[in-house]
Amino acid sequence: MPHKIWAGSLKFGLVTIPVGLYSATEDHGIRFNQYERGTHDRVRYRRINERTGRELEGDEVVRGLEVDGTLVTVEQRELDDIAPERSGTIEIAEFVALSEIDPVYFQKAYWVAPADRRNARGYSLLRRAMAETERVGIATFVFRGKEYLTALRPENEALVLHTMFFLDEIRDPANVLEHAPPEDSYGSRELRLAGDLIRSMSTAWHPEEHVDTHTARIERLLADKAAGRAPRSGAEHVETTATVDLAEALRRSAEHARAGKKRSGSGGERPDRGTERSEPAPVSTLTREELRRRARELDIRGRSKLNRAQLEKAITESPGVHGGGRTTEEETGAGSRERPRKARR
């Protein structure tokens, strides 16, 4: 069960629903420590007076900022005195159409869940009413010592709370568009070809097909070096060249996209993978994302809570797995038991 990071109430009108807040996302990026080369000695940062070079203790350091050439320092108790009071309630002030909010305003997402079964009815009612009216709730919310503008919206069977940037925190795009040409700089043919390219590349959204390949390459590098293997090379870098004829580049791109769709089957469906199987890699060489994908294919229960070692063990011991992931039935062509449907990539 994820850790509850806030408990309070959700209020709209005269209706109050006790709820809890849970982080909706987690960062799987790899964080390295720093060591002195050739040793196991960790490298630490220290507070050093840049003028004297003396190391300072924590209570010798104070926060400050120059204001009109004058250094102004503040104590933590002074900041605490003017800090906004922690919100015990997320009170919806208004409802707006989600389409009216530019995604650039969204900052971080949190799942909102009812505190107990007694409050699930009001929670579900609000979620469904918001979904049917296609509206999101706007509220101001103080969390971890900071005041946030938030948007509460329905997502499948749950409610999700987005912290948002205030208007004065959004940078004007005009400040970076100094080289943007006027709209009459391209012709109608180029516009039509660009539209053709977009339509030929359009498909349904399948988030499971998009993975963090950079983190996967780092994990593979670490696994190889830990096992004493020579690191495998990364993806081949493809050099790109500037294209002079924009219309020709658009036309060829659209043809290439349409040809790719034809190769993968009509309607954008994937071809039968049964004719394209190759020998799976041993589980010990797979990245964490590849292990999770293999566990999904084998329909291993509780896979989202397993660590790497547990995933490897569960995959290896999964019924019918042989030779690093291929089932005996797949190798011999025997048996009629239905295999779990593979996730789209």
C-alpha positions as CSV (number, residue, x, y, z in Angstrom):
1,M,0.0,0.0,0.0
2,P,1.5,3.4,-1.0
3,H,2.3,5.8,1.8
4,K,-0.4,8.4,2.6
5,I,1.3,11.8,2.5
6,W,-1.7,13.9,3.6
7,A,-5.0,13.4,5.3
8,G,-7.9,15.8,5.4
9,S,-11.2,16.5,3.7
10,L,-12.4,17.3,0.2
11,K,-15.2,19.8,0.2
12,F,-17.6,21.1,-2.6
13,G,-20.6,23.1,-1.6
14,L,-21.8,21.8,1.7
15,V,-20.6,18.2,1.0
16,T,-17.4,17.2,2.9
17,I,-15.6,13.9,2.2
18,P,-12.7,12.7,4.3
19,V,-9.8,11.7,2.0
20,G,-6.1,10.9,1.8
21,L,-3.5,12.0,-0.7
22,Y,-1.0,9.6,-2.3
23,S,1.7,10.4,-4.8
24,A,0.6,9.2,-8.3
25,T,4.1,8.9,-9.8
26,E,7.5,7.7,-8.8
27,D,10.9,8.4,-10.3
28,H,12.8,5.3,-11.5
29,G,15.9,7.2,-12.5
30,I,19.2,5.9,-11.1
31,R,20.9,8.2,-8.5
32,F,24.6,7.7,-8.2
33,N,26.7,8.4,-5.2
34,Q,30.2,9.9,-5.5
35,Y,33.4,8.1,-4.5
36,E,37.1,8.9,-4.6
37,R,38.5,7.2,-7.7
38,G,40.1,3.9,-6.8
39,T,38.6,3.6,-3.4
40,H,35.2,2.9,-1.7
41,D,35.3,6.2,0.1
42,R,32.2,8.4,-0.3
43,V,32.6,12.0,-1.2
44,R,30.5,14.4,0.9
45,Y,29.7,18.1,0.6
46,R,30.6,20.5,3.4
47,R,29.6,24.0,4.3
48,I,32.8,26.1,3.7
49,N,33.2,29.8,4.2
50,E,34.5,30.8,0.8
51,R,36.6,33.7,2.2
52,T,38.3,31.9,5.1
53,G,38.1,28.3,4.0
54,R,36.8,27.3,7.4
55,E,34.2,24.5,7.7
56,L,31.0,25.7,9.4
57,E,28.5,23.9,11.6
58,G,24.9,23.9,10.8
59,D,23.9,26.5,13.4
60,E,26.5,28.9,12.0
61,V,24.8,29.1,8.6
62,V,21.9,31.5,8.1
63,R,19.7,32.1,5.0
64,G,20.0,35.5,3.3
65,L,19.4,37.5,0.2
66,E,20.6,40.8,-1.1
67,V,17.8,43.4,-1.4
68,D,18.8,46.7,-3.2
69,G,22.5,46.1,-2.3
70,T,21.8,45.3,1.4
71,L,22.2,41.7,2.7
72,V,19.1,40.7,4.6
73,T,19.2,37.5,6.7
74,V,16.2,35.6,8.0
75,E,15.9,33.0,10.8
76,Q,13.8,29.8,10.3
77,R,11.4,30.9,13.1
78,E,10.7,34.1,11.1
79,L,9.8,32.1,8.0
80,D,7.7,29.7,10.1
81,D,5.7,32.7,11.5
82,I,4.6,33.9,8.1
83,A,4.2,30.4,6.5
84,P,0.7,29.6,5.4
85,E,-1.3,27.3,7.7
86,R,-1.4,23.7,6.5
87,S,-4.7,23.0,4.8
88,G,-7.0,20.5,6.4
89,T,-9.5,20.8,3.6
90,I,-9.3,20.9,-0.2
91,E,-12.2,23.2,-0.9
92,I,-13.3,23.4,-4.5
93,A,-14.0,27.0,-5.4
94,E,-15.1,26.5,-9.0
95,F,-15.5,24.0,-11.8
96,V,-14.0,24.5,-15.3
97,A,-13.6,22.6,-18.5
98,L,-10.4,20.6,-18.6
99,S,-9.8,21.7,-22.2
100,E,-9.5,25.3,-21.0
101,I,-6.4,24.6,-18.9
102,D,-3.1,24.6,-20.8
103,P,-1.1,21.4,-19.8
104,V,1.9,23.7,-19.1
105,Y,0.2,24.7,-15.8
106,F,0.3,21.1,-14.5
107,Q,3.1,20.3,-12.0
108,K,2.7,17.0,-10.1
109,A,-0.1,14.5,-9.7
110,Y,-1.6,12.9,-6.6
111,W,-4.2,10.2,-6.2
112,V,-7.1,11.2,-3.9
113,A,-8.8,8.3,-2.1
114,P,-11.7,8.2,0.4
115,A,-10.6,7.7,4.0
116,D,-12.8,4.7,4.6
117,R,-15.8,2.8,3.1
118,R,-18.3,5.1,4.8
119,N,-17.2,8.0,2.6
120,A,-16.8,6.0,-0.6
121,R,-20.3,6.8,-1.8
122,G,-19.9,10.6,-1.7
123,Y,-16.4,10.2,-3.3
124,S,-17.8,8.1,-6.2
125,L,-20.7,10.5,-6.7
126,L,-18.4,13.5,-7.1
127,R,-16.1,11.6,-9.5
128,R,-19.0,10.5,-11.7
129,A,-20.7,13.9,-11.7
130,M,-17.4,15.5,-12.7
131,A,-16.9,12.9,-15.5
132,E,-20.4,13.4,-16.9
133,T,-20.2,17.2,-16.8
134,E,-16.7,17.1,-18.1
135,R,-15.5,19.5,-15.5
136,V,-12.5,19.7,-13.1
137,G,-12.5,21.3,-9.7
138,I,-10.2,24.2,-8.9
139,A,-8.9,24.7,-5.3
140,T,-6.1,26.4,-3.4
141,F,-4.3,24.0,-1.2
142,V,-1.4,24.5,1.3
143,F,0.9,21.5,1.3
144,R,4.3,21.1,2.9
145,G,4.6,24.7,3.7
146,K,3.7,26.0,0.2
147,E,0.5,27.2,-1.3
148,Y,-0.6,25.5,-4.5
149,L,-3.2,26.1,-7.1
150,T,-4.7,22.7,-7.8
151,A,-7.0,21.0,-10.3
152,L,-9.1,17.9,-9.2
153,R,-10.2,15.7,-12.1
154,P,-11.8,12.2,-12.6
155,E,-9.5,9.5,-13.9
156,N,-11.2,6.1,-14.5
157,E,-12.5,5.1,-11.0
158,A,-10.4,7.6,-9.1
159,L,-9.8,11.3,-8.5
160,V,-6.4,12.8,-9.2
161,L,-5.2,16.1,-7.8
162,H,-2.8,18.1,-9.9
163,T,-0.7,20.9,-8.3
164,M,-0.4,23.7,-10.7
165,F,1.8,26.7,-11.4
166,F,0.4,30.2,-10.9
167,L,0.1,32.5,-13.9
168,D,3.2,34.5,-13.0
169,E,5.2,31.3,-12.9
170,I,4.6,30.6,-16.6
171,R,7.2,32.0,-18.9
172,D,6.0,33.9,-22.0
173,P,6.8,31.8,-25.1
174,A,7.4,35.0,-27.0
175,N,10.7,35.3,-25.2
176,V,12.1,32.2,-26.9
177,L,10.4,32.5,-30.3
178,E,12.8,35.1,-31.8
179,H,13.4,32.9,-34.9
180,A,9.8,31.9,-35.5
181,P,8.8,32.9,-39.1
182,P,5.4,34.3,-40.0
183,E,2.6,31.9,-41.0
184,D,2.8,33.0,-44.7
185,S,6.3,31.7,-44.9
186,Y,5.1,28.3,-46.1
187,G,2.6,27.3,-48.8
188,S,-0.7,25.4,-48.9
189,R,1.0,22.4,-50.4
190,E,3.5,22.2,-47.5
191,L,0.6,22.6,-45.0
192,R,-1.3,19.8,-46.7
193,L,1.7,17.5,-46.7
194,A,2.3,18.2,-43.0
195,G,-1.3,17.2,-42.3
196,D,-0.9,14.0,-44.3
197,L,2.2,13.1,-42.3
198,I,0.4,13.7,-39.0
199,R,-2.6,11.6,-40.1
200,S,-0.3,8.8,-41.3
201,M,1.6,8.7,-38.0
202,S,-1.6,9.0,-35.8
203,T,-2.5,6.0,-33.6
204,A,-4.1,5.2,-30.3
205,W,-2.3,6.0,-27.1
206,H,-0.6,3.0,-25.6
207,P,1.6,4.1,-22.6
208,E,3.0,0.6,-22.1
209,E,4.8,0.9,-25.4
210,H,6.9,3.8,-24.2
211,V,9.8,3.0,-21.8
212,D,12.7,4.8,-20.3
213,T,15.4,3.3,-22.6
214,H,18.2,5.5,-21.1
215,T,17.6,4.1,-17.6
216,A,17.4,0.6,-19.0
217,R,20.8,1.1,-20.7
218,I,22.3,2.3,-17.4
219,E,20.9,-0.7,-15.6
220,R,22.4,-3.0,-18.2
221,L,25.7,-1.3,-18.0
222,L,25.8,-1.7,-14.2
223,A,24.6,-5.4,-14.4
224,D,27.3,-6.2,-16.9
225,K,30.1,-4.5,-14.9
226,A,29.0,-6.1,-11.6
227,A,29.0,-9.5,-13.3
228,G,32.5,-8.9,-14.8
229,R,31.1,-8.8,-18.4
230,A,32.2,-6.4,-21.1
231,P,29.6,-3.6,-21.3
232,R,27.4,-3.9,-24.3
233,S,27.3,-1.0,-26.7
234,G,24.3,1.3,-26.7
235,A,22.0,2.2,-29.6
236,E,23.7,3.2,-32.8
237,H,23.8,6.9,-33.3
238,V,22.2,8.0,-36.6
239,E,23.5,11.2,-38.1
240,T,20.9,13.6,-39.4
241,T,21.3,16.1,-42.2
242,A,19.5,19.4,-42.8
243,T,16.8,19.1,-45.5
244,V,16.5,22.0,-47.9
245,D,13.2,21.0,-49.6
246,L,10.6,20.9,-46.8
247,A,7.8,19.7,-49.1
248,E,9.8,16.8,-50.4
249,A,10.9,15.8,-46.9
250,L,7.2,15.8,-45.7
251,R,6.1,13.8,-48.7
252,R,8.8,11.1,-48.2
253,S,8.1,11.0,-44.4
254,A,4.4,10.4,-45.0
255,E,5.1,7.6,-47.5
256,H,7.5,6.0,-45.0
257,A,5.0,6.2,-42.2
258,R,2.2,4.6,-44.4
259,A,4.6,1.8,-45.5
260,G,5.4,1.1,-41.9
261,K,1.7,0.7,-41.0
262,K,1.2,-1.7,-43.9
263,R,4.1,-3.8,-42.7
264,S,2.6,-4.0,-39.2
265,G,-0.8,-5.1,-40.5
266,S,-4.1,-3.3,-41.3
267,G,-5.6,-0.9,-38.9
268,G,-2.3,-0.4,-37.1
269,E,-2.5,-3.9,-35.4
270,R,0.7,-5.7,-34.6
271,P,1.6,-8.8,-36.6
272,D,1.4,-12.2,-35.1
273,R,4.3,-12.5,-32.8
274,G,4.2,-16.3,-33.0
275,T,6.1,-16.2,-36.2
276,E,8.8,-13.8,-35.0
277,R,9.9,-15.3,-31.7
278,S,13.6,-15.4,-31.0
279,E,15.4,-17.0,-28.1
280,P,14.7,-14.9,-25.0
281,A,17.7,-13.5,-23.0
282,P,18.4,-15.0,-19.6
283,V,16.6,-13.1,-16.8
284,S,19.9,-12.2,-15.2
285,T,20.7,-9.9,-18.1
286,L,17.4,-8.2,-18.3
287,T,16.7,-4.6,-17.1
288,R,14.1,-3.9,-14.5
289,E,11.6,-2.7,-17.1
290,E,12.3,-5.9,-19.2
291,L,11.7,-8.0,-16.1
292,R,8.4,-6.3,-15.4
293,R,7.3,-6.8,-19.0
294,R,8.2,-10.5,-18.9
295,A,6.3,-10.8,-15.6
296,R,3.3,-9.1,-17.2
297,E,3.5,-11.6,-20.1
298,L,3.5,-14.5,-17.7
299,D,0.7,-13.0,-15.6
300,I,2.7,-13.2,-12.4
301,R,0.6,-11.9,-9.5
302,G,1.8,-9.2,-7.3
303,R,4.6,-8.3,-9.8
304,S,4.4,-4.6,-9.1
305,K,5.6,-5.1,-5.5
306,L,8.5,-7.4,-6.3
307,N,12.1,-6.3,-6.3
308,R,14.6,-7.4,-8.9
309,A,15.7,-10.6,-7.2
310,Q,12.1,-11.6,-6.5
311,L,11.1,-10.9,-10.1
312,E,13.9,-13.0,-11.5
313,K,12.9,-15.9,-9.1
314,A,9.2,-15.6,-10.0
315,I,9.9,-15.6,-13.7
316,T,12.3,-18.5,-13.5
317,E,9.9,-20.6,-11.4
318,S,6.8,-19.6,-13.4
319,P,5.0,-22.8,-14.7
320,G,6.1,-23.8,-18.2
321,V,9.1,-21.4,-18.3
322,H,12.1,-23.0,-19.9
323,G,15.3,-21.6,-21.4
324,G,14.9,-18.1,-19.9
325,G,11.2,-17.4,-20.6
326,R,10.0,-19.6,-23.5
327,T,7.5,-22.3,-22.5
328,T,7.8,-25.9,-23.3
329,E,4.6,-25.7,-25.3
330,E,6.0,-22.9,-27.4
331,E,9.2,-24.8,-28.1
332,T,7.5,-28.1,-29.2
333,G,4.3,-26.7,-30.6
334,A,2.4,-29.1,-28.3
335,G,-0.4,-28.3,-26.0
336,S,-3.5,-26.1,-26.4
337,R,-3.5,-24.2,-23.1
338,E,-4.0,-20.5,-23.8
339,R,-1.1,-18.3,-23.0
340,P,-1.6,-15.0,-21.2
341,R,-2.0,-12.2,-23.8
342,K,1.2,-10.2,-24.2
343,A,1.3,-6.5,-23.4
344,R,1.6,-4.2,-26.4
345,R,5.1,-2.8,-26.9
